[in-house]
Amino acid sequence: MKTNDLTMRPITGHEELDLFSQLPYVLNEELADDLAAGRRRPEWMWVALRGDRLLARAAWWSRSADDAPLILDILDIEDSASGSDHVDIGARLLHTAMAATLPNGSRPPEYSRFVPPDWRENAVTRQAVEDRMTVLERTGARLIVERLRLEWRPESPVPEPNGRLVFRPVRDGEELVALMSSVLDGTLDAHGRDDLTRMSMHEAAVRHYEDELARYNSPRDWWRIATLPHGEPAGFVIPARNDYNVIIAYIAVLPTHRGNGYIDDILAEGTRVLAEQHVVPTIAKVAPAADLLNDDTSSPHTASADTRHWFATTALSNGLPLLDVSRWLGHKSIKETADAYGHLTPDATGRAVKVMDLVLTQHRADSVLT
């Protein structure tokens, strides 16, 4: 489609990846492999051009076997442009691409973007993020959640079991779905709460299991149930490998056992499973995610109270400022944070914290819109 001197179209194929990658983003290095594996298609990768100059781009991603886009994970505009013209171009491109790419009457896929954890503090980065949000909002999107993404690096030691919990394999999918249903009781997770407006806890758990967990090709004997010494389940962790890295796909503490700090033990067990399989290359990501902002302070991969405690202790023990941790926790004042966590020192949380050292100041948060 051509409007005045602006051309909006999908790329022709692999040969136009250099053109598509003229705008920088962390996912650029994955585009060639994604196209080759069928996770992206040229008709899902759109550009807005003025001559040979790339002004905006949008792209969807999906699993290799799927016929429709699953997520919008690339949306970029030329940030160096002055005025609001670049935002207008981005909105026009996205409207045009959505109309041509998405099935009629379907719910638009979510948008997800990696941003620096301090993106609000840097004027340039903040403007870039807010401009993309404005483009999305013009299509009817709203912000769902911001998540802190954490990574473990192999040079960090893995803590030894402390004996509080016993770990065993998951017996079958039915057992895991039952536990996943239980975890949704009282969840503060943004996506979980959205699911529960349209379906029961059991239905939401089945959907999550079938749409994500059951699709991983990594061994299911990696999956672990955490129990108390007498055998009562307290939580679970699902180590897995996706198309790019080894990950912690799901981690949770059951509602009746929240508030005891079990999340540290369960996360350490999941990391041990992956490390023992020798599947963690030098820059591998063993990455859980924890929701930030407002009431959305737990993720479907974490338990609410324990996640907040784990995040706060890890952040403060690794030297992050109390003010930043207070803001991320959504506390009304820094005094609230200081009263709860001000006693922490780098040695206070022991070896469990080392599972995630060198992480919080280096890696990204996920801003997700739908």
C-alpha positions in Angstrom: 0.0 0.0 0.0 1.3 3.4 -0.9 0.1 6.7 0.7 1.6 9.9 -0.7 5.4 9.1 -0.6 5.0 6.4 2.2 5.0 2.7 1.2 3.6 0.1 3.7 4.1 -3.6 2.8 5.3 -6.9 4.1 8.9 -7.9 3.3 9.5 -10.2 0.4 11.5 -12.7 2.3 14.9 -13.5 3.8 16.6 -11.3 1.3 15.0 -8.2 2.9 16.1 -8.9 6.5 18.8 -6.3 6.3 16.2 -3.7 5.4 13.9 -4.9 8.2 16.8 -4.8 10.7 17.7 -1.2 10.1 15.9 -0.2 13.3 17.7 -1.7 16.3 16.2 -4.1 18.7 17.4 -7.1 20.8 15.4 -9.6 18.7 17.1 -8.7 15.4 19.7 -11.4 15.8 16.9 -14.1 16.0 15.0 -13.1 12.9 16.9 -15.3 10.3 16.5 -18.4 12.4 12.9 -17.6 13.1 12.1 -17.3 9.4 13.9 -20.5 8.6 12.1 -22.4 11.4 8.6 -21.0 10.5 8.2 -19.0 13.7 7.9 -15.9 11.5 6.7 -15.4 8.0 7.5 -12.7 5.5 3.7 -11.8 5.3 3.8 -11.2 9.1 6.7 -8.7 8.9 5.7 -5.2 7.8 7.7 -2.1 7.0 6.9 1.5 6.4 9.3 3.0 3.8 10.0 6.4 2.4 12.2 5.5 -0.6 14.8 3.2 0.9 14.5 4.7 4.4 12.8 2.5 7.0 10.5 4.6 9.2 8.6 1.9 11.1 8.2 -1.8 11.3 5.9 -4.4 12.9 6.2 -8.2 13.2 4.4 -11.1 14.7 5.7 -14.4 16.1 4.2 -17.8 16.5 5.1 -21.4 17.1 6.4 -23.2 14.1 3.3 -25.4 13.6 0.7 -22.6 14.1 -1.1 -20.9 11.3 -1.9 -17.6 13.0 0.3 -15.1 14.8 0.6 -15.6 18.5 2.2 -12.4 19.7 3.2 -9.0 18.3 6.8 -8.7 19.6 8.3 -6.2 17.2 7.0 -2.7 16.8 9.5 0.0 16.1 9.5 3.6 14.8 12.4 5.8 13.8 13.1 7.4 17.2 15.4 10.1 15.7 12.5 11.7 13.8 11.3 15.0 15.2 7.7 15.9 16.1 4.9 13.3 16.2 5.1 12.2 12.6 6.9 9.0 13.5 4.2 8.0 15.9 1.5 8.7 13.2 3.4 6.6 10.8 3.8 3.8 13.3 0.0 3.8 14.0 -0.8 3.8 10.3 1.5 0.9 9.6 0.1 -1.1 12.5 -3.5 -0.5 11.4 -2.6 -1.6 7.9 -0.6 -4.6 8.9 -3.3 -5.8 11.4 -6.0 -5.6 8.8 -4.0 -7.7 6.3 -2.5 -10.2 8.8 -5.0 -11.0 11.5 -8.1 -13.2 10.9 -11.3 -11.2 10.7 -13.0 -10.8 14.1 -10.1 -12.3 16.0 -8.8 -10.9 19.2 -5.5 -9.1 18.5 -2.4 -10.9 19.9 -0.7 -9.3 22.9 2.3 -7.0 22.4 5.4 -7.7 24.4 8.7 -5.7 24.5 12.0 -5.9 26.3 12.9 -2.6 27.9 15.7 -1.6 30.3 14.6 -1.9 34.0 15.3 1.8 34.5 13.5 2.9 31.4 11.6 5.6 33.2 14.7 7.2 34.5 16.3 7.8 31.1 14.6 10.5 29.1 15.5 9.0 25.7 14.5 5.5 26.6 11.3 6.7 28.3 10.2 8.6 25.2 10.9 5.6 23.0 8.8 3.3 25.2 6.0 5.8 25.5 5.9 6.5 21.8 5.4 2.8 21.1 2.7 2.6 23.8 0.9 5.5 22.1 1.0 3.6 18.7 -0.5 0.6 20.4 -3.1 2.6 22.3 -4.3 4.0 19.0 -5.3 0.5 18.0 -7.3 0.0 21.2 -4.5 -1.6 23.3 -4.1 -1.1 27.0 -1.2 -1.8 29.3 -1.6 -5.2 31.1 1.6 -5.6 33.1 5.3 -4.9 33.5 7.4 -7.8 34.5 10.9 -8.1 35.8 12.8 -10.8 33.8 15.6 -12.5 35.7 18.5 -14.6 34.4 20.9 -17.1 36.1 24.4 -17.4 34.8 26.5 -20.6 35.1 29.3 -18.8 36.9 26.9 -18.2 39.8 26.9 -21.1 42.3 23.7 -23.1 42.7 22.6 -23.5 46.4 22.5 -26.9 47.9 19.1 -28.2 49.2 18.4 -27.1 52.8 16.0 -30.0 53.6 12.9 -27.9 54.1 11.3 -29.3 51.0 11.5 -32.7 49.3 11.3 -32.8 45.5 9.8 -35.6 43.3 8.8 -35.9 39.6 5.3 -34.9 38.4 3.2 -38.0 38.1 1.2 -36.9 35.1 -0.6 -34.0 33.5 -3.7 -34.5 35.6 -1.7 -34.0 38.8 0.0 -30.8 37.5 -3.3 -29.3 36.2 -4.9 -29.8 39.6 -2.0 -28.0 41.3 -2.1 -25.2 38.7 -5.8 -24.8 39.4 -5.1 -24.4 43.1 -2.4 -21.8 42.4 -5.0 -19.6 40.6 -7.0 -19.2 43.8 -6.4 -15.6 44.9 -3.8 -15.0 42.2 -2.7 -11.4 41.7 -1.2 -12.3 38.3 -2.5 -10.0 35.5 -2.9 -12.7 32.9 -4.4 -15.2 35.4 -6.9 -12.7 36.6 -7.9 -11.9 33.0 -8.4 -15.6 32.3 -10.6 -16.0 35.3 -13.0 -13.3 34.0 -13.7 -15.7 31.1 -13.3 -19.2 32.5 -13.0 -21.3 35.7 -9.7 -21.9 37.5 -9.7 -25.5 36.1 -10.4 -24.4 32.6 -7.6 -21.7 32.8 -5.2 -24.3 34.1 -6.0 -26.8 31.4 -5.7 -24.2 28.7 -2.3 -23.1 30.1 -1.1 -26.7 30.3 -2.2 -27.6 26.8 -1.2 -24.4 25.0 2.2 -24.1 26.6 3.6 -26.7 29.0 2.6 -29.8 27.0 4.2 -28.3 23.9 7.7 -28.2 25.3 9.9 -30.9 23.7 12.3 -31.0 26.7 12.0 -34.0 29.1 9.0 -34.0 31.4 11.1 -35.8 34.0 12.7 -32.3 34.6 9.4 -31.2 36.2 9.3 -31.2 40.0 6.7 -31.2 42.7 7.9 -29.7 46.0 6.5 -31.4 49.1 6.9 -31.0 52.8 8.8 -33.9 54.5 5.6 -35.8 55.1 4.6 -35.6 51.5 2.1 -32.7 51.3 2.6 -30.7 48.1 3.8 -27.1 48.7 4.5 -26.0 45.2 6.1 -27.0 41.9 8.6 -25.9 39.2 8.6 -26.6 35.5 12.2 -26.4 34.0 12.0 -26.6 30.2 13.6 -25.6 27.0 11.8 -23.3 24.5 12.9 -22.5 21.0 15.8 -20.3 22.2 16.9 -21.1 25.8 16.4 -23.3 28.9 13.9 -21.6 31.1 11.8 -21.9 34.2 8.5 -22.1 32.5 6.3 -22.2 35.6 7.1 -21.9 39.3 4.5 -21.6 42.1 3.8 -22.0 45.8 0.4 -23.4 46.7 -1.9 -20.8 48.5 -1.8 -22.6 51.9 2.0 -22.5 51.9 2.7 -18.9 50.8 4.6 -16.6 53.0 7.2 -19.2 54.1 9.9 -18.3 51.6 9.6 -21.6 49.8 9.9 -19.9 46.4 13.7 -19.6 47.0 14.0 -23.4 47.5 11.8 -24.3 44.6 13.6 -21.9 42.2 16.9 -23.3 43.3 15.7 -26.9 42.6 14.6 -25.9 39.1 17.9 -24.3 38.4 19.7 -27.4 39.8 17.7 -29.6 37.4 18.9 -27.6 34.4 22.5 -27.3 35.6 22.7 -31.1 36.2 21.5 -31.8 32.7 24.5 -29.8 31.3 22.1 -27.8 29.2 23.1 -24.4 30.4 25.5 -22.8 27.9 27.6 -19.8 28.8 25.0 -17.2 28.2 21.9 -19.3 28.8 18.8 -17.9 30.4 17.1 -19.6 33.3 14.5 -17.0 33.4 11.4 -16.7 35.6 9.3 -13.5 35.5 7.7 -11.5 38.3 4.9 -9.0 37.7 5.6 -5.4 38.8 3.3 -2.4 39.4 0.0 -1.9 41.1 -1.8 -5.1 42.2 -0.1 -7.4 39.6 2.7 -8.5 41.7 2.8 -12.2 41.0 3.0 -14.1 37.8 1.5 -17.4 36.6 5.1 -18.6 37.1 5.3 -17.4 40.7 3.3 -17.2 43.9 2.2 -13.8 45.1 3.6 -13.3 48.6 6.6 -15.4 48.2 7.5 -13.7 44.9 7.4 -10.3 46.4 9.6 -11.4 49.3 12.0 -13.2 47.0 12.3 -10.2 44.7 12.8 -7.7 47.6 15.4 -9.8 49.3 17.3 -10.6 46.1 17.2 -7.0 45.0 18.3 -5.4 48.3 20.9 -8.1 49.0 22.5 -7.3 45.6 22.7 -3.6 46.3 19.6 -2.1 44.5 18.5 1.2 46.1 15.6 0.9 48.6 13.7 3.6 46.8 13.7 1.6 43.5 12.6 -1.6 45.3 9.9 0.3 47.1 8.5 1.6 43.7 8.7 -1.8 42.1 6.8 -3.4 45.0 4.1 -0.8 44.7 4.5 0.3 48.3 2.9 3.6 49.3 6.0 4.9 51.0 9.7 4.0 51.3 9.1 3.6 55.0 6.8 0.6 54.3 9.7 -1.1 52.5 12.3 -0.1 55.1 10.1 -1.5 57.9 9.8 -4.9 56.1 13.2 -5.3 54.5 15.6 -2.6 55.8 17.4 -5.2 57.9 18.7 -7.0 54.9 22.5 -7.1 54.2 24.3 -8.9 51.3 24.8 -11.9 53.7 21.3 -12.0 55.2 19.6 -14.3 52.7 22.4 -16.9 52.4 23.2 -18.9 49.4 19.7 -19.0 48.0 20.0 -15.5 46.8 23.0 -16.4 44.7 20.8 -18.3 42.2 20.0 -14.9 40.7 23.1 -12.8 41.4 24.5 -10.3 38.8 21.0 -10.1 37.3 18.8 -7.3 38.6 21.0 -4.5 37.4 21.7 -6.1 34.0 18.6 -7.4 32.5 15.2 -6.4 31.3 11.6 -6.0 32.2 8.8 -7.0 29.9 6.1 -4.4 29.1 3.1 -6.3 27.8 0.1 -4.6 26.1 -3.0 -6.1 24.6 
